[in-house]
């Protein structure tokens, strides 16, 4: 574009000089010589106009080509400068706007791809997890229609179907909760809450399971009350999920201990057990949806409790830390203090 501007400036300069020459000639030359001077001036004007037209045409043609390249850059998500970015011109500013738009477009495409991948992974995992309870229901449902079954067999098959239904209900309920949290359709409502109350309510929910396995479930309260800013309902569920895992994966006659520690800006809830322990290579994976370690495959579970607990805690500015060895594991939940 610069060369066309310089060419147009040169032509206008020639036209101005020609006009100045005509003015000087009208003052200095005789009357009979003026027609030749006027004719020469008109010829110069015509030539300059033709050259200006061609210059404007070529300039517009190049501008259209550059704008086409700019649009192509946008559609192809490329970021190769067409106009010099250091110049403060309308076209350079337009190019910067197109680049920002292309960057936003690329970001939206990446986000859409991640969401598609997550949906595909979720559907795949969910279909895999549903196979076991659905197959169980189909098997025992077909057995129950047999007329020769004894009352004891019917009762046994019915109880197994009931357990499969409970597992299916738990799986779907957990998936709905986790997906609603991840999608943002559920908004947590933090308020000032005492941590001891949350821990006690969660412990009451696992007390029966702990008693059935003769597990010693104990709580070491803090020296003084600790208040945190959290959503009581969801935070209690997060604590319950971690505590439920501790009871579930602790052998008969083991120990599960809860301790509360207060820091300046955070409260720490330690849930320690004498369970199987988690191999170091599996610790980064245990918060993945549906992941279950090799050592606990025989224990019933779906692998959604820890992902849901971490999501709830992270949404409130906290985090969960894990340490484990062959003697057991400790899950530390950090919550922001009020």
N, C-alpha and C positions, 0 to 999 in steps of 0.2 A: 504493500500500500504506500510506503514511503516514496518509492520511485515515481509513482503516479502523481503524488502530491508535488514532488519537485518538478516534474514535467509540466504540470498545470501552472505552477507558479512561474516557470520560465516563459510559458506561452503568454500568460497575462502580462508579464514584464515586457515582452516583445510588443504586445498590443499597446501598452502604455507608452513605450518609446516611440512607436509609430504615430500615435496620436500627438505626442509632443513634437515630433518632427513635422507633422502636418501643420501644427500651430506655428512653428518657427518659419516653415516655408510660406505660409500665408502672410507673414510679416515681412519676409525678406525677398521673395521672388516676385517677378512681374505677373500681371494678370493673365497673360497668354500662356504662361507655364503652369498655371494652377491645375488645369484639367489633367495634365499628366501626373502631377503630384497626388491629386485626389484619387485618380485611377489606381496609382500604386498603393495608396493607403487602403483603398477598398480591397485590392488584391491581397494585401497583407492581412486585412481583417478576415477575409474569406478563408485564407489558409489557416489562420490561427483558430477560427471557429471549427474548421474541419478537424484540425489536430486536437482541439479541446473535446470534440465529440468522441473521437476515437479513444482519447485518454480516459474519458468518463466511462465509455463502453468497456474498455479493457479493465478499468478499475472495478466496475460493477461485476464483471465476469469473474474476476479473481475473488471479490468479496463473496459472491454466491458459492464459489468452489470452497472457500474457507469455511463459510457457514455450513455447507454440506458436510465438510470434514468434521466440524464441531458437533453436528447432530449425529453423525456416524460414531464419533467418539462416545457420545452419550449412550447410544443404543448398544454399542459393543463393550461398554464399561471400561474403556481405555482412558488414560490420563496423559496423553501426549499433547503438549501445548501447540496450538495452531497460531495464536497471536502472542506476541512477546508479553509475558506476564509482568515485566517490570514497567511497562508503559501504563499510564493512567488514561486509558481511552475507553470509549463505550464498549468496543469489541473486547478489550482485555477484561473489563469488568463482567461482560456477558460470559466470557470464557470461564472466569472464576466461579460464577454462579452455576454454570453447567457442570464444572468439576465438583462443586459441593453437592449438586443434585445427583451426579453420578455416584459420588461416595455414599450418599444416603440410600440410593437405589441398591448399590452393592451390599450395604449393610442389611437392608431389608431382605435381599435375596439370601444372604448367609443365615439370617435369623429364620427365614421360612424353611431353609434346608435343614437347619438344626431341629426345628419343630417337626418337620416331616420324619426325620430320622428318629426322633424321640417317640413319635406316635407309632412308627413301624416297630420299634423296639418294644414299646409298651404292649402293643397288640400281640407280638410274638411271645413275650414273657407271660402275658395274661392267658393266652391260649394254652401255653405249656402248663401253667399252674392249675388251670381249670380241668385239665384232662383227668387227674387223679380222683378228685371228688365226684366228677360227673361219671367216670367209669365205675366208681364204687356204687353210686346210686343205681346205675343201669344194671350192674351185676346182681345186687341184692334185691332190686325191684323185680327182676325176672325170677329170682329164687322164691320170693314171697308168694307168687301166684301159683306155685305148685301145691296141689291139695294134700299131698302126703306128708307135708312138714309137720313136725311136732310143735306144741306150744312153746317149748323151750327154744327150738330153732327159730321160730317166728320172732320171739322176743329178742334173741341174739341178733338176727338179721336187721330187725327194726332199730335196735340200739346202734348198730354200725351205720345204718342209713342216717340216723339222727346225728351221729358224730360227723359224717361226711357233709350233711347240710349245715352244721354249725361251722365247719371249716370253710365251706363255700360262702356262707354269710359273712364270716370274719374277713375272708379274702376280698370280697366285693366291697365291704364297708371300708376296709383300710385303703383300697385302691381309690375309692371315691374321695375319701378324706385327703389323701396325698395329692391326687390330681387337682382337687379344688384349691389346695394350698399353693401348688406350683403354678396354677393358672391365674392366681390372684382373685378368684371369685369369692374366697373367704378372707375377710379382713380381721386380723387379730385386734382385740380391744384391751390394751394394757391398762392396768390399774395397780395401785399399791396393794401388795399381798404379802402375808407372812409365809416364809418358805416352809416352816415347820408344819403348817396346816396342809400345804400341798403334799409334802412327803408322807404325812400320816394318812391322808386320804388315798394316796397311791398304794401305801403298804397294806391298808385294809382290803384293797381289791385283790391282792396276791396272798393274803394270809391263809386262806383255805388251801390253795395249791401248795404253799410252803408246809403247812401242817400235814398234808397227805404224804409228803416226802420226808417228814420229820426234819425239816430244815430249820435251823435256828435263825429266825429273822429278828434283827435287833436294830434299834435306832439310837444313835448318840446325839442328843439334842445340843444346840449351842448354849453357851453360857448366858447369852441374852438374845431376845428375839431379833430376827433378821428380816427386814422388809425388802422386797424387790419389786421392780416395775415389770409386770408381765400379764398376759391373759391367763387367768387362773384355770379355766377349763382346759385349754389346749396345753398349757404347761404341765398340769397334773397328768394329762394323757401321755405327754412325752416322758415324764418321770416313770409313769406306770409301765410304758413299753420297755424301758431299759431295765426296770426292776423285774418285770415279768420274764425277760430273757435271762436275768441272773438266776431266778428260781428255776426256770425251765432247764437250764444247762448245768445246774449244780446237782451232783449225785445225791442219793439218799443219805440223810444224816449230815449234810454239809452245813455251811454257814453263809448267810448273806447279811452284810452290815452296811448301814447307811450312816454317814457322818456329814455334818454341816460345818462349813468353815466360812468365816466372814473376812473379806478384804475391803480395801478402801472404796473401790468402785464395783466390785463383783462379789457374788456369793458362789461358793463352790459346794456342789452336792456330790459326794463320793458314794458310789454303789459298788461295793466289793463283794466278790463271791469266792468260793473254793471249788469252782467248776473245772471244766476240761482245759481251760486256757485257749488262747488264740495264737496260732503260729504267726511270727512276725510278717511273713509274706502275705498273710490274709487280712491283717489289720486295715490296710488301705481299701480293701474291697467290702468290708462288712456293712458299709453304709450305702452300698449299691442296691438298687431295687431287686428283690428276689434272690439276692446272693445268700448262700448258706455254706459254712465251712465244711470241709471234708470230715472233720471229727464229730460233727453233730447231725449228720444226715439221718441217723436213726431216730432222732428226736423230732416230734411233730412240730412243724412251723412252716411259715410261708416266706419269711425274709422281708417283711415290710415294716416291722416295728421300729428298727433302728433308723431307716431312711425317714420315716415319719417324725420320729423324735428329733433328729438332727434338723429337719426342715423347720419344725416349730421353734426350736431354740435359735437357729440362725436368723429367722424372721424377726426375732426380738433382740438382735444384737449380741447374742451369746454364742457359745460353741461347746463342743463335746470333745474331750480328750480321752484316749484309751491307753492303758498299759496292761500288759499281760505276760504271764509265764506259765510254767507247768503246774503251779500251785493255784492258779485262778486268775481272775481279771478284775480290773477296777475301771469303771466308767465315771469320768468326772464331768458333771454338767455345770457350766459357768453361766450365771444369769446376772444381768445388770441390776445393781442396787438402786433403790429409789433415791 
